[in-house]
Amino acid sequence: MRHKTKSGGEWRARAVQRALGRLDPFELKDRLIALAEEHAGARVLLNAGRGNPNWVATGAREALFVLGGFAIEEARRAWNPRDAAGG
C-alpha cells in the first residue's frame, strides 16, 4: 500500500501550525496581528480586540436593573392567577 507523500509546502504549513499551537493566546493574537499587518498592503487593519472590560460601568448596570424591574412589574401586572393551571 503506497502512502501519499506531502509536498515541502505542506510540511512547512504543518510546522507553522505546530509552532502557533505552542503559543499562549496573547502571543498568538500578537502574531496574527503582525501577520495581518505584513500582508495588509494598502488596506486598513481594524483591530477590534476586546480590550479591558469596564467592571464598574455603573450607568450601564443601573440601566439594566431598571429594565429588569420594569419587566417584573409588567409581568406581575399582566399575569392573572386564574389563568394558571386549572383556573
C-alpha positions as CSV (number, residue, x, y, z in Angstrom):
1,M,0.0,0.0,0.0
2,R,1.5,3.3,-1.0
3,H,1.2,6.4,1.1
4,K,0.9,9.8,-0.5
5,T,3.9,12.0,0.3
6,K,3.4,15.6,1.3
7,S,5.0,18.4,-0.6
8,G,7.5,20.7,1.1
9,G,4.8,23.4,1.4
10,E,2.5,21.1,3.3
11,W,5.3,20.2,5.7
12,R,6.1,23.8,6.3
13,A,2.5,24.6,6.9
14,R,2.3,21.8,9.4
15,A,5.4,23.1,11.2
16,V,3.9,26.6,11.4
17,Q,0.7,25.2,12.8
18,R,2.6,23.3,15.5
19,A,4.6,26.4,16.3
20,L,1.5,28.5,16.6
21,G,-0.2,25.8,18.7
22,R,2.5,26.2,21.3
23,L,1.9,29.9,21.8
24,D,-0.3,31.2,24.6
25,P,-3.5,33.1,23.5
26,F,-1.9,36.6,23.8
27,E,1.2,35.6,21.9
28,L,-1.0,34.0,19.2
29,K,-3.1,37.2,19.0
30,D,0.1,39.3,18.6
31,R,1.5,37.0,15.9
32,L,-1.8,37.0,13.9
33,I,-1.9,40.8,14.1
34,A,1.7,41.0,12.9
35,L,0.9,38.7,10.0
36,A,-2.2,40.7,9.1
37,E,-0.1,43.9,9.1
38,E,2.6,42.3,6.9
39,H,0.0,41.4,4.3
40,A,-2.4,44.3,4.6
41,G,-0.7,46.4,1.8
42,A,-2.8,49.5,1.2
43,R,-5.8,48.1,3.2
44,V,-6.5,49.3,6.7
45,L,-6.3,46.7,9.5
46,L,-9.1,47.0,12.0
47,N,-8.1,45.7,15.4
48,A,-11.4,45.0,17.0
49,G,-9.9,43.4,20.1
50,R,-12.0,43.2,23.3
51,G,-9.7,45.4,25.3
52,N,-10.2,45.6,29.1
53,P,-13.8,45.2,30.3
54,N,-15.1,48.1,32.4
55,W,-16.3,46.2,35.5
56,V,-17.5,49.4,37.2
57,A,-19.7,50.7,34.4
58,T,-22.4,51.8,36.9
59,G,-24.6,53.6,34.4
60,A,-25.0,50.5,32.2
61,R,-25.6,48.3,35.2
62,E,-28.2,50.6,36.6
63,A,-30.0,50.8,33.3
64,L,-30.1,47.0,33.1
65,F,-31.5,46.7,36.6
66,V,-34.2,49.4,35.9
67,L,-35.1,47.5,32.7
68,G,-35.3,44.3,34.8
69,G,-37.5,46.0,37.4
70,F,-39.8,47.2,34.7
71,A,-40.1,43.7,33.2
72,I,-41.0,42.2,36.6
73,E,-43.7,44.9,37.2
74,E,-45.2,44.4,33.8
75,A,-45.2,40.6,34.2
76,R,-47.0,40.9,37.6
77,R,-49.5,43.5,36.2
78,A,-50.3,41.3,33.2
79,W,-50.4,37.9,35.0
80,N,-53.7,36.6,36.2
81,P,-53.6,33.8,38.8
82,R,-56.9,32.5,37.4
83,D,-55.1,31.7,34.1
84,A,-52.7,29.4,36.0
85,A,-53.1,25.6,35.8
86,G,-56.7,24.5,36.1
87,G,-58.0,28.0,36.8
